[in-house]
Amino acid sequence: MKTSTEIDSIANRTDWDRTLELVAEAGFDCWDFSLFKMGSYDWKTGERVITGHPLETRKMAIPFAEKMRKKADALGIKCNQSHAPFPVCCKEIKDLLPLALECTAIAGGEICVIHPDNNKTPEENAEMYLELLPIAHKLGVKIATENMWNWNSTCDCAAPAACSDGPSFKKHIDIVNDPYLVACVDIGHAEMKGLDTGAESMLRELGPRVKALHLHDNDKRRDLHRLPFSMDIDFVPVVRALKDIGYDGVFTLESSLRAAMEDMHTEDPLTGVKAMYAATRKLADMYEQL
């Protein structure tokens, strides 16, 4: 069972070239091409923010993805998946999704995680995915929708959103009915109080639709993206469910380097990335030992 990690939080601590070196040196087999900088978003104004990152324009994003692929190939690590920019409710960011799929293909990724619109129905979100699927088919990159959450400030906990429970998630995929639309189950999101679900039940509900993961821990209330085994999620039934449904994808971490460095009481990025790998490898080993 192979392991992978998102790279955005690592790149925030170092340069992008060094990021892949750290991922490889720590022991990861793969990397998750974080494309957030393609469409940075200001949650206060509800607008896209231009930062000057190479991913922001197709003219620069294509050679950037080619450079990352060449670097990763030299290091012996593979891009297993990517994460498109969000939220897709912002038209400027939604318009970047074809470019995200193209960059994923260039990097060698097989899956691009594209969030649904939190506040749209399965039928409404299906319109977006159906528009993107011809591009996905042409590039040979599957689209993975993900379980999301809103926030209820009154009870200070998560509130339902697109794909936030098993039936909603399942309907989002089945209504499209295309093998190129699959599920990325975010384990941390599934465990947040207020969503009337859990990671184990969600995985069992979705079954073979699950082709990608976002692994991280939390206090079962907030979306904290901490290292697995550092907080309150019980990963034993989660891994058992993955085994029972025959999950054959990659174990992909979506915890942050900052969290790992805090847990390890270190200022050294490599020490932090090694801790990220150790937690992910532990989950993969649990799966293999079942």
N, C-alpha and C positions, 0 to 999 in steps of 0.2 A: 504494500500500500504506500503510494508516494505522498510526499508532503510538499506544501507550497505556502507562500505568504504574500499578502498585499505588500506593495513596496512604497506607497505614498508616504507613510509615516517615517519610513527609513530615509527616503529622499529628502524629507524635511529637515533631517539632521546632518545630511552630507550631500554630495553631488550625485547625480543619477548614475554615473559610471561606477562610483564606489558602492552604490547601493547594491547592484548586482553582484559585485565582488563579495560583499558582506553576506548576502543570501547564500552564495555558493560556499563560502568559507565556513559558515555556520553548519552546513550539512543539508540544506533543503535541496530537494530534487527539482523543484519547479518554482516559478514565480507568477504572481497575479499582476498583470499590467494595469495599475491604477491610472485611469484616464481622467481623474477629477480636474486636473489643471486645464484640461481641454475646455471646460466650461465652468469656471469658478462662479459662485452664486452668493449674493448678499441676501441673507434671510430676513434682514430688516426692511430693505427696500423692495425685495422681490424682483431684483434685476440681475442680469449677468454682469460680472465684473471682469474687465480686461486687465491682465497682470503682465503680459509680455512673454508668457511661457511659450516655448516652441509648439506645444500641442494645440495652441489656440487657432491656428490656421492650417488648412490642408497643405499649403505650399511648404510649411515647415514640419508639420506633423508626420507626413509620410517619411521623409528622410530621418526624422527622430526615431520613428518606430523601426526603420531599417537598421539604424545604428544600435538600438537596444537589442534587436535580434542577433546581430553580428557579435555583440559583446557577450550575450547569453550563450550563444553557440560555442564561443571560444572557452567559456567557463564550464561548459557541460551541463547547463541547466536549461529546462524547457519552459516556455510560457504555456501554462495549462488553461488559463482563463484571464479575462479582463473585467474591469468594472467601468461601465460608461458613466459620463457625468450626469448629475441629477440636480434638482427635480425636473421631471419632464413636463410639469405644468408650466414651466417657463419656455415659451416658444423658441427663443434663441438657443436654449440648451437642447430642446427636443430636435431642432434642426441639425444638431451635431451628431446624432445617433448613427447615421450612415457612415460618417467618418470614423466613429468609434469602432464600428464593425470592420472597416477596412484596416485600421491600425491593428486590430486584434489579429486579423488574418496575416498581416505582414510579420507580426511578432511570433506567429506560429500557434496562437491560442485557438482552442477548439470551441470555447464558450465565451460569450460576452454577456455579463449580467446587466440587464437594463431594468431599472425600477419601473413598476407600474405607477400611474398617477394615484397617489394615496386616496383621493376622494372621488374616484370614478368607479363605476360598476365594472364587472367582468366584461360585459358587452361593450362598454365605452373603451376600456383599455384594449380590447381585442382589435379595435380599429387601428390603433397605433402599431400593434405587433403585426397585423396583417399587411400593413404598408411596408414594414421592414423585412418581412420574411423573404420576399424575392431577392433582396440584396444578400441576406444571410445565406440562402441556398447557393447563390452564385459564388460567394466567397468560401463556402464550406465551413461557416461559423454558426453554431447554434446560439440562440438567444435564451437566456435564463431569466425568468421573472423571479422576484424575491418577496418574501413576507415582510410587510411594512407595519408601521404603527403611527398613530397620532398621539396627542397628549391631552389628557383631561386635567386641567389646572385645579378644578374643584376638588377632585379626590387625589390629586397629585400622583397620578399613575397613567399608564398607557391607555389609549382608546383605540377602538377598531379602525382599521384602514384596509386598503386593498391587499388581499392575500394574507391578512393577519391571523386567520384561523384556517384549519384544514379544509372545510367545505368551500370557503371563498377561494383559497389557493387552487384547489382542485378544479373549480369551475373556470378560473382564469385560463388554465391550460386546456381543459377539455373543450371549451367553447371554440377555441382556435383550431384544435384538432390537427396539429401539424407536428411531426417528429422533431422539427427544428425549434420548437418552443418547449422548454423544459423547466424544471424547478431548481432554484438555488435556495436551500433552506438555511436561513440565518438562525443559528442556534440561540444566540443571545436575544434576538427579537422575540423568538417563540416563547421564551421563558419570562417575559415581562408581565407583571401583574396588570390585570385589566383587560387582557386580550382573550380570556376564556379558552386558553389552549396550553400547549406545552410542546417542547421539541420532540419528545418521544411519540406523542399522539399524532403530531403533524407529519412526522416521517412515515408512520404507519398508514396514515390516510392517503398520502401521496404515492407511496410505494415506488414502482419503477420510474415514475416521472422525475425522481430526484437524481440529478446528474452533477450537482455542484453543491458546495458547502461554504458557509462563512462561520468559522469557529471562533468563539470568544466567550468570556465569562462576565457575569454581573451579579448584582445583589437581588436579582429576580424582580426588580422594579424599574431601574434606570438602564439606559443603553450605554454601558460604560466601556465596552471593548477592552476588558482586562484579559490577562493570560488565563487560559483554561487551568482549572484547579486552584486558582488564587482567590475565588469568591464562593458563591452559593449554589451554582448549578451542579447537579449530580450528573456526571457524564457517563456513568455506568449504563443506565437504561437508554441513553442516547446512542451509545456505541452498539448496544445490543439491538436496537431498532434498525440501525444502519446495516448490521450484519443480517438481520432477518429479512430485510427487503432486498438484499443482494446488491447493496451500493457498491459500484465498481469505479467510482470517480476518484478524485484526489482529495486528500485532507488539507483544506486550504484555510489558513489562519487569517483572521481579520482583527486581531488585537494590535494595539499600537506599540511602536518602539518606546515611546515615552513611558507607557505603563510598565513595560518590561524593565526598563532602566530604573524606574522607581522601585519595583519589586526587588531588584538585584542590588539596590543602593549603589549604583555605579553611574559614572559619566561617560563610560566607554561604550560606543555604539555596538561594537562587535560582541561584547559581553551580553548586551541586551538582545541582539539578534540570536545569539546562541541560546539564550533562555527561551526565546520564541520558538526556536526549533525544538528544544527539549520538550516543551509542552505539547507541541504538535506531534512529535514522534511518539510520545507516550500514548496519545489517543490512537495513532495508527497501530501501535504495538498491541494495544487493548483489542482492537478489531481483529488483528491477525491471530491473536491467542484464543479467540472464541471458537 
